[in-house]
Amino acid sequence: MWVERLFRDLCGHVMALTDLPAGSPAGFMDREIRSGEGWSERLGAALASCLVFVPLFSPRYFASEMCGKEWYAFAQRAIHHGALNNEPTEAIVPALWVPVPPSQLPGPAERLQFNHNTFGDRYVTDGLYGLIKLRSYAEQYERAVYELAKRIVRVAESVRLQSSRPVDYRMVPSAFGGRAAGRGPAPASRTLQITVAAGTRHDLPDGRSSEYYGDSALEWNPYHPDSRRPVAHVAEDLVRSLNYQTVMASFDDEAGHFDSKQPPIRPEILLVDRWAVADERRRQRLAAFDQDPRPWVSVVVPWNRLDHQSHAKETELIHRLEETMPVKMSQGRAACRVAANGVHNMEALGQILPQVVEAAAQQFLRHAQVYPPAGSRHGERPRLIGPMGMTGGTPPPLPPPAPFPTGSRFDKPHHEHALPEYDEFGPDAEDTDEHRS
């Protein structure tokens, strides 16, 4: 099987390029797992410990929700690692199984900084599948696989991604959800605003340390010292890994521009520092914001219990924020209420934020202004065009009946319908798998 051959070849090169002990596994491929063998648990453990994630790009890969879930589960680890070290962490090394037009790539894949041209011209035009299938391309295949193995080893040794606790793979979202065709601007429903309601180092209440703050609200870092990145940027990376574009803003800068009577232009996440309500002017603005119905805005309250100052005043600060924003603190799905009650670390943020984003996006779609299709005129009802339209022409003859009813299971070979969902990674699905080192 072609994917298995690629996996063996890559593992052989990785073993030769590293000091891994003989007999130790150089990689993991999820299609080794079959139903009844703890598939979800083994996959979750592999995603929590592998050093490099190697997706095999193909149109079918990006159409797979399962593959999108794996991508997000690994990306969440990389984002967490980058926040701990305050540096970009890119441990995804893509491989072209079948060339995919840039217009068909979802945002997380399109944003990868990766130059496929270094693997050879024929690799770029035909992908590994084309090289491995044709004997005349054997030399190009060997070159591409060797270069890919070198890239995997280099990334593993330079990033040194830390292991994490396994997540329930079935519960994570897909990184490919709602992707739009084309390379133009993402539709409004795939753009999300992240607003931060927090103070700066220049306007903190007495007794609050400035080490958690910067010169703007966007520099607020509640998870200091574990995290070296502001929480807004960590949230931005997580949201972008869900195939969204993002807009960042400070609540203090945006407070005068909110108008609940206008339809929303995008869903929004409001990151709130409980210490922010100590400033009376900001507290009043938050209270006014809470009184206007904006269900497309979900509140997330990052809260570090290892912060001794926050822990000492926790009861007081919780009570004051609940008095200020009673609607937002209790509205929405259970996940939204959990997020408003306090997210205690970055790992929890990565798990809860996708659910909050989904809730905000659903509310946005319910309240956003609906526009007619491009080119339509106000008040004009759709009508048929052609022989059955306004010209009064004669209807065309009916086509001969199909041998089987349209949409029945006989429209495709029977075996295509008999495969259960998990066989998307089975012996006949060569375009949907990933190899992980």
Secondary structure, 3 states (H helix, E strand, C coil): CHHHHHHHHHHHHHHHHCCCCCCCCCCEEHHHCCCCCCHHHHHHHHHHHCCCEEEEECHHHHCCHHHHHHHHHHHHHHHHHHHHHCCCCCCECCEECCCCCHHHCCHHHHCCCCCHHHHCHHHHHHHHHHHHHCHHHHHHHHHHHHHHHHHHHHHHHHHCCCCCCCCCHHHCCCCCCCCCCCCCCCCHHHEEEEEEECCCCCCCCCCCCHHHCCCCHHHCCCCCCCCCCCHHHHHHHHHHCCCCEEEEEEHHHHHHHCCCCCCCCCCEEEEECHHHHHCHHHHHHHHHHHHCCCCCEEEECECCCCCHHHHHCHHHHHHHHHHHCCCCCCCCCHHHHHHHCCECCHHHHHHHHHHHHHHHHHHHHHHCCCCCCCCCCCCCCCCCCCCCCCCCCCCCCCCCCCCCCCCCHHHCCHHHHHCCHHHHHCCCCCCCCEEEC
